[in-house]
């Protein structure tokens, strides 16, 4: 610094240590010194902030429209999630309903199968409808995966179609069995008594009262007084009462023009209009009417014309 209130700045060069003196006034020198101090202080403050890892501003403010946009997105996601939950619940309810219907149909199939067993068409040892089907197989070492909803839906649909197909087949078979059973019931065969013997054949014979040759339109089956007289086939009772020569008579219509008659009954157990089953007791053996002792006069008529009852009696042994 010189006595004229000024100072000199010495600039040292890189080459050969040469120096250069620049004279400056005191105000300029103070300004330069203040700038140097400011730069140093700013550098120190910036270094401290960087070292502490804190941003220059600790508070981040987001504008209102951005907040509203994010809130709208959250609300939309909540609605989509709720809709997905509702849809899943509806799908589960629908599958549960279909499974319930299938269970009911399977119970019906079991009942039809049990009737087949009872009918004797299938062996009860082979088909036990009270037990689940036996299945199995070796493990393949692979970890199984759960079925997805579309796959499960497809499997249930296939099972429904198989059940429907089995229902149609079993319904047809059940109908055929019912018809067969009905035909068996209507099939005239066997004797109209549970115990007894043939005492007079069909055709011409010597009349037991006059001794003359006379036509006998049926067969006589003798037995114990009061023993059962049974229907040889299912049918409808068309006559039940006394008739000349027959005594107490029961007449049963079996359809297709086939009628059977049971005469000389002691008592009658049925009434006109009754539906009788094969083997059902319709009367008790007696000796009413033109008779010489306890027996049943058994006739078979087709379209109003008598036929030999022995042909129908012998059917039972074929």
C-alpha positions, 0 to 999 in steps of 0.5 A: 500500500502506498501513501497516496491511499492506494495499494499495489497488486503484485501478479507473479508469472509462471515463467522465470518467476517474473512479477508485475505490479498493478496499482489499485485504489483503496475502494477497488481493493475493498470491493475485490476483497468483499467479492472474494469473501462472498464467493468463499462463504457461498462455497462453504454453505453449498458444501455443507448442504451437499454434505448433509444430503438435504435439499435446498428446500425441505417442503415440496408443494403439489398443485391442486389439479395434480392431487385431484387427478390422482384422487380420481384414479384411486377412486376409479381403481376402487370402483373397478376392484369392487366390480371385480369382487361382485363379478367373482361372487356372481360367478361363484353363485352361478357355479354353485347353482349349477352344481346343485342342479347337477347333484339333483340330476345325479340323485335321480340317475341313482334312483333310476339305476337302483330300479334297474338293479331291482328289476334284475337286468343288472347285477347288484354286485356290479353296480352299487349306486350307494358307493362312489365309483372306484378310481385311481392311478400312480403319481406322476411326480408333477405338482398339480395346479388349480383349475382356472375359472374358464377351465372349470366352467368348460368342465362343468359344461361337459359334465352337464352334457354327459349327464343329459345324455345318460338321462336320455338313455336311462329314461329310454331304458326305464320306459322299456323296462316299464313296458316289459313289466306291464307286458309281463303283468298282462301276460296270461300264464300260470294256474289260477290256484296256489294248490290243487290239480286238474280235474276236467280238461277243455273240450268235449266231455261227459256231462257230470250231471247228465252223462251226455256228451257236452262242450266244456269251455274251460278247465276245472282245477280242484282244491281245498274249499276256501283256498285262494283263487288268483288272477293269472295276469293283471287287468280290470275286473269287468264282472263280479257276482252270480251268474247262471251255471257259474255260481259266483263268477269273477271276470277280468279283462286283460286288454287286447281282447283277452278275458279270463273267468273264474267260476264256482267261487265261494266268496268274491274278493274284488268289485267291478272296476278294480285293477288287479295285479298278477297273482292277486287273490280275487276270490276263494274256492268253493262249489257254487252254481252247477258244481259237484265239489270245491273247484274253480272253473277257469276260462280264457276268451279272446275276442269273445271266443274260448281258447284252451286254458291249458295253453296259457297254464303251460306258458308259466313253465316255458 
